[in-house]
């Protein structure tokens, strides 16, 4: 992997952490949404599903 690809992977990891944190915060402020951890993990899973085909290129 080139250093550019590694930087892109790092960017996606940081984006995933940010999405996870924001979804957990949203679910915590509005508990009727679901349990905060499940909402955050669902968001990260969707992000990972979108990013996974991009990373091997």
C-alpha positions in Angstrom: 0.0 0.0 0.0 1.2 3.5 -0.8 1.4 6.1 1.8 -1.5 7.9 0.2 -3.7 4.9 0.5 -2.7 4.6 4.2 -3.6 8.2 4.8 -7.0 7.7 3.1 -7.6 4.6 5.4 -6.7 6.8 8.4 -9.1 9.5 7.2 -11.9 6.9 7.0 -11.1 5.5 10.5 -11.3 9.0 11.9 -14.5 9.7 10.1 -15.9 6.5 11.5 -15.0 7.5 15.0 -16.6 10.9 14.5 -19.8 9.3 13.0 -20.0 6.8 15.9 -19.6 9.5 18.5 -22.2 11.8 16.9 -24.8 9.0 16.6 -24.2 7.9 20.2 -24.6 11.5 21.4 -27.8 11.9 19.3 -29.3 8.7 20.7 -28.3 9.7 24.2 -30.0 13.0 23.9 -33.1 11.3 22.4 -33.4 7.9 24.1 -36.5 7.0 22.1 -34.2 6.4 19.1 -32.7 3.2 20.5 -29.8 2.3 22.7 -26.8 4.6 22.0 -24.3 1.9 21.4 -26.4 0.0 18.9 -27.2 3.2 16.9 -23.5 4.1 16.8 -22.4 0.7 15.7 -25.1 0.6 13.0 -23.7 3.9 11.6 -20.2 2.6 11.6 -21.2 -0.6 10.0 -22.9 1.3 7.2 -19.8 3.5 6.8 -17.6 0.4 6.7 -19.8 -1.3 4.1 -19.4 1.8 1.9 -15.6 2.1 2.4 -14.6 -1.6 2.2 -14.7 -1.7 -1.7 -12.6 1.4 -1.9 -9.7 0.4 0.3 -8.3 -2.5 -1.7 -7.8 -0.3 -4.8 
